[in-house]
Amino acid sequence: MNTSTTSNIDQALTTTRAIRRRLDLDRPVPRAVIDECLQVARYAPSGANRQAWQFLAIDDPATKLAVAELYRHAFDQYQARLTIGSELDVPAEARRVLDSARFLAHHLHRVPVLVLVCQDGRPPLAAGHPRLSGYYGSIYPAIWSFLLAAHARGLGSSLTTVHLAYEREVAAVLGIPHERITQIALLPVGFRTGRTHQPAARAELTGRVHWNAWKEDGTDDDRG
């Protein structure tokens, strides 16, 4: 085992965080850098190796504004449902994330590049359909690869899906054939500011790892 390679990979995986506030809104991101990240993303695995992904990068100010307005409408509706009329009903950590998401929603039009990740076809509509997991599982690895590549180049981003409440409207703005192309996620991309190389706080795995059978009592090991 190459411990140096393992360490570098582990560091990238544990420090690639959702960046919403700490994006440099005034520093342009060269198209060549976005292209490099997309080149990395295309090596991600996909079901039956179909590679059915499509990427639409947006850096035109007027187009970003049009998409951002729809995003804000969707976010306002999402926020209203989440807070149930009062942010006091939201736990502290969730409030912190909500504040960060609100900042992004109100500044999305200023983010240097928006990358809209799409996939050929439309997903199965029935919940629990055996192909549903495979459909989305064939695109999310490419999204994660893009985020890792962006992180390695000093960029920050976050995986957002809020705008999908207005997927048809966004499709109309961008000329996307909605009937045969599904929007999966919108990635706001900019250079990072501040310290962003620390791992995020995450829950421990105690009680979440099971060997050979599910154990409701929180034990995670049957090895004695």
Secondary structure, DSSP 8 states (H G I E B T S, - for coil): --HHHHHHHHHHHHH--B-SSSB-TTS---HHHHHHHHHHHTTS--GGG---EEEEEE--HHHHHHHHHHHHHHHHHHHHHHHTT-GGGS-HHHHHHHHHHHHHHHHGGGSSEEEEEEEES----STT-HHHHHHHHTTHHHHHHHHHHHHHTTEEB--B-GGGGGHHHHHHHHT--TTTEEEEEEEEEEEB-S---S-------TTT--SSS--TTS------
